[in-house]
């Protein structure tokens, strides 16, 4: 396994700030609000007498090497389900800044008191309280005034890798947009997800961090259709779906997926980065934050072992192990209804029912939602 990373990963840097605002009185927020702090930030930067230049360089950059210029900032509110604050209670806003320029981050920190003078913060009587910067050395948030303003870099990300063995969870911590060609399947391809993260990191690096104009070509690693198998899909798809460019845009993906995937160092690094830079549309508003977690339990092997104990035919178990098993066709049964009509009931084959029960038995002890 190679531990060499391409330049756009080896040299990627960003800063993570925790900005605190204190409620000046009892506050009750009505309706969704997590996107509102970013609107306030945009207007505050545009109207700043001293720091308005940060709007064009950080918030909505005007110059980039690609057609779609990404924002260099990601704004995420903590406690998104909170709608009430008591006087002096703190609201935390996390801001990621993709930068290797210490001065512009320092300028942004000095600008922060102006943020609370606009829109959401002004309407709900929140005032700037304090700012902290995540230190890559201590992995703790330090007061901005006492921080050395060191960026998060390769050594920091490398120390926080997932390091899974055979299975990992991808958790969508904030609503994530996802485009699908086939609406009737609820699969979220692991390969597509990695590709999406890779494209975002690549775009950010060569737009704002690269030391020169030379762009590395052919970053897309050629892989099979999907190198991972979905073991458990706990994704919640949004009700409203938008059809655009022959794809369904699902805005608001939540939940998590457990994949069986061979470990790959570069993919681990990408997934670690994605926690800080987010993926998908509207990342400036905090959408698309994900986290990867190593699965401590090998569900798939436990399932195969239990299937053997339950007497499932060896040939069937080998097909399952090779991801080649196809369930038998359902048997249709018509159940008479009181109005003289019939209700059609689809019944799986006996062997498939047993396989489903075995899987439920394995998952029962690991998913709290099943133990009610």
CORZIHU-V395961 format. One record per residue. RES is the residue in three letters. PHI is phi in whole degrees, 0 to 359 (NA if undefined). Layout:
[[RES/PHI] [RES/PHI]]
//
This chain:
[[UNK/NA] [UNK/282] [UNK/249] [UNK/274] [UNK/246] [UNK/292] [UNK/305] [UNK/292] [UNK/262] [UNK/300] [UNK/249] [UNK/286] [UNK/221] [UNK/202] [UNK/241] [UNK/235] [UNK/247] [UNK/247] [UNK/253] [UNK/250] [UNK/237] [UNK/253] [UNK/288] [UNK/274] [UNK/204] [UNK/293] [UNK/241] [UNK/232] [UNK/264] [UNK/254] [UNK/89] [UNK/301] [UNK/222] [UNK/296] [UNK/274] [UNK/289] [UNK/302] [UNK/289] [UNK/297] [UNK/297] [UNK/295] [UNK/301] [UNK/290] [UNK/296] [UNK/293] [UNK/297] [UNK/263] [UNK/286] [UNK/290] [UNK/259] [UNK/241] [UNK/298] [UNK/298] [UNK/292] [UNK/297] [UNK/278] [UNK/260] [UNK/248] [UNK/287] [UNK/225] [UNK/302] [UNK/265] [UNK/237] [UNK/199] [UNK/270] [UNK/235] [UNK/298] [UNK/263] [UNK/274] [UNK/281] [UNK/286] [UNK/266] [UNK/234] [UNK/233] [UNK/247] [UNK/231] [UNK/272] [UNK/270] [UNK/67] [UNK/293] [UNK/265] [UNK/276] [UNK/232] [UNK/230] [UNK/227] [UNK/276] [UNK/305] [UNK/75] [UNK/291] [UNK/259] [UNK/252] [UNK/264] [UNK/241] [UNK/259] [UNK/235] [UNK/264] [UNK/240] [UNK/278] [UNK/196] [UNK/236] [UNK/247] [UNK/299] [UNK/294] [UNK/291] [UNK/290] [UNK/297] [UNK/298] [UNK/296] [UNK/297] [UNK/291] [UNK/285] [UNK/311] [UNK/303] [UNK/289] [UNK/302] [UNK/283] [UNK/269] [UNK/233] [UNK/45] [UNK/308] [UNK/291] [UNK/291] [UNK/296] [UNK/251] [UNK/58] [UNK/263] [UNK/237] [UNK/302] [UNK/246] [UNK/193] [UNK/222] [UNK/227] [UNK/237] [UNK/288] [UNK/272] [UNK/288] [UNK/275] [UNK/261] [UNK/58] [UNK/230] [UNK/280] [UNK/249] [UNK/307] [UNK/303] [UNK/289] [UNK/250] [UNK/274] [UNK/279] [UNK/54] [UNK/268] [UNK/282] [UNK/285] [UNK/222] [UNK/306] [UNK/297] [UNK/294] [UNK/296] [UNK/296] [UNK/282] [UNK/244] [UNK/296] [UNK/286] [UNK/57] [UNK/282] [UNK/260] [UNK/232] [UNK/214] [UNK/214] [UNK/262] [UNK/251] [UNK/254] [UNK/270] [UNK/282] [UNK/229] [UNK/307] [UNK/232] [UNK/278] [UNK/210] [UNK/261] [UNK/230] [UNK/279] [UNK/246] [UNK/286] [UNK/279] [UNK/249] [UNK/257] [UNK/284] [UNK/247] [UNK/295] [UNK/298] [UNK/298] [UNK/295] [UNK/296] [UNK/298] [UNK/300] [UNK/295] [UNK/295] [UNK/301] [UNK/297] [UNK/291] [UNK/297] [UNK/301] [UNK/297] [UNK/296] [UNK/296] [UNK/282] [UNK/276] [UNK/227] [UNK/245] [UNK/298] [UNK/288] [UNK/214] [UNK/272] [UNK/284] [UNK/254] [UNK/292] [UNK/262] [UNK/55] [UNK/278] [UNK/283] [UNK/288] [UNK/282] [UNK/229] [UNK/293] [UNK/311] [UNK/203] [UNK/275] [UNK/235] [UNK/247] [UNK/283] [UNK/268] [UNK/210] [UNK/248] [UNK/242] [UNK/274] [UNK/255] [UNK/273] [UNK/291] [UNK/287] [UNK/271] [UNK/232] [UNK/249] [UNK/266] [UNK/214] [UNK/53] [UNK/62] [UNK/230] [UNK/271] [UNK/266] [UNK/262] [UNK/260] [UNK/126] [UNK/296] [UNK/222] [UNK/106] [UNK/208] [UNK/228] [UNK/257] [UNK/250] [UNK/266] [UNK/213] [UNK/295] [UNK/293] [UNK/221] [UNK/299] [UNK/296] [UNK/293] [UNK/298] [UNK/297] [UNK/297] [UNK/295] [UNK/293] [UNK/299] [UNK/298] [UNK/296] [UNK/260] [UNK/257] [UNK/65] [UNK/227] [UNK/95] [UNK/281] [UNK/58] [UNK/295] [UNK/297] [UNK/264] [UNK/90] [UNK/285] [UNK/89] [UNK/281] [UNK/232] [UNK/220] [UNK/253] [UNK/229] [UNK/288] [UNK/279] [UNK/281] [UNK/250] [UNK/272] [UNK/301] [UNK/296] [UNK/292] [UNK/299] [UNK/296] [UNK/295] [UNK/296] [UNK/292] [UNK/298] [UNK/294] [UNK/293] [UNK/275] [UNK/88] [UNK/294] [UNK/306] [UNK/301] [UNK/299] [UNK/295] [UNK/295] [UNK/293] [UNK/297] [UNK/296] [UNK/298] [UNK/268] [UNK/58] [UNK/242] [UNK/284] [UNK/240] [UNK/301] [UNK/287] [UNK/300] [UNK/290] [UNK/260] [UNK/272] [UNK/231] [UNK/264] [UNK/258] [UNK/297] [UNK/253] [UNK/296] [UNK/270] [UNK/91] [UNK/275] [UNK/232] [UNK/253] [UNK/275] [UNK/244] [UNK/263] [UNK/246] [UNK/293] [UNK/296] [UNK/304] [UNK/296] [UNK/289] [UNK/298] [UNK/296] [UNK/298] [UNK/296] [UNK/295] [UNK/298] [UNK/297] [UNK/298] [UNK/297] [UNK/292] [UNK/286] [UNK/307] [UNK/278] [UNK/244] [UNK/242] [UNK/304] [UNK/297] [UNK/276] [UNK/255] [UNK/241]]
//
